[in-house]
Amino acid sequence: MFIVILTVGLIALAIRWILKPEPSPIFGIYSQPGKFYYLKFTAFYLLFTLRKWQSKRARADGNLKAGYGMKSKVDIRDMETVQTLSDHPKAIDAVYFQGGNKDGVYFVAATARRPHHVINGFVFLKVPGEGLFTSPKLPDSTLFGTEDEFGAEGLKFEPLDPMRKWKISYKGQLRRNQTEELVDVDLEAIWSTNLKQFDFDTDMSSTAISRAFAREPWSREYFQMLQEAHQTHYEQMGRTNGTVKIGGKSYPFNIDSMRDHSYGHKREWKLLHRYGFHTMTLEDGTRINVGIVSQPCTSSVLELGYVYLADGRLFPVDECGFNIWDIGENGSPPKDYHFTFKAGDFSTTTKKHVIQTPYDDTYLVRIAANRWWSVQVNVLDAPIFYIGWEWEAKIHERMCTFVVNGVPGWGISEFMYRNMNGRPEEYNERDPEWTRSINKG
């Protein structure tokens, strides 16, 4: 009798669990873990781990299907070149540099190659005593270049040594912030590094990516979208050293800098709801990139990033200790706030691993033994611009100071929001080349 009652009870509980409704997305955007969350998490974790294993053992001439554990190309020399654009009208091949230093110098620049010689490009430069300078076309970032280089309208990036060295140059005019004054600027610099690249195809935390996909409703269409929306994206921390002349006056240009490269079948800004990233260098030599991306068709809450310790060790971000919907969901990101994140397993760290810094060894060992990092953000400047044919994305490019576990730092925070207002007609009239180009494709 007891067995019968127990069996009936378990069946009833199972039926109740199966019929339990899935939780509603927060703000209609951010999916929440449902009743099959842990089962889906385990399945994707095993799949992602298997694909990582296969990628490491792929032959040099292998035909890899990139993403979710698999590399896009085996040879880094093939990654560090201008990529052949796909036949999609929103094909993408983009390079981006950004960074700053403790003296308050900041530099951000990008060239995203698109079909029909279109380049989504921009320059931001902040020099103490001179102010903040921006590309003359901003807030519109539509430039025009050539098919075979990362460059347009005075801005150019040239790979010199794969994963080690790039040349950055800009020659033209920049606009002094919040004025109509155009200033002649000539910038020549070398970005260099001896640190390993972080490839988001293969190096992301298996836990973080599995948690993101497990919270979404699964279907055949969902997995098709995962493949279609994929882009290869990798980043490296390094330094940018050179000289910039502003109105004929020269300034040394030495900043801690991050470089990234993205390419894929397409980049569709309309798929994204928003994202928020924080890239920083600390006084003790630690380098961090951490944030959340919300692309509801694939992952409405994707936590990602990495940490380079001062000794060069590299760890992926496992978890962000904040909800993106609590930070600037109304379209205005805050300029002073705090968040936490989890990265790395430093339990084996001892004093012999600690690099000498202005901070005492005991404090550094305590940080190394703690997987949670505490970040304070203070935004100094936050210019806004738009990307895409129809200004689909609104970008807040934020020059910041940080305090992480008590250690000061500096860097860039970038927040993106989906812009529904479109490209103003006045910009079409101002730039007839844009109109001719979009009519082609």
Secondary structure, 3 states (H helix, E strand, C coil): CHHHHHHHHHHHHHHHHHHCCCCCCECCCECCCCCCHHHHHHHHHHHHHHHHHHHHCCCCCCCCCCECCECCCCCHHHHCCCCCCCCCCCCEEEEEEEEECCCCCEEEEEEEECHHHEEEEEEEEEECCCEEEECCCCCECEEEECCCCEEECCEEEEEEECCCEEEEEEEEEEEECCCCCEEEEEEEEEEECCCCCEECCCCCCHHHHHHHHHCCCCCHHHHHHHHHCCEEEEEEEEEEEEEEEECCEEEEEEEEEEEEEEEECCCCHHHCCEEEEEEEEECCCCEEEEEEEEECCCEEEEEEEEEECCCCCEEEEEEECCCHHHCCCCCCCCCEEEEEEEECCCCCCCHHHCCCCCCCHHHHHHHHCCCEEEEEEEEEECCEEEECCCCCEEEEEEEEEEEECCEEEEEEEEEEEECCCCCCHHHHHHCHHHHHHHHHC
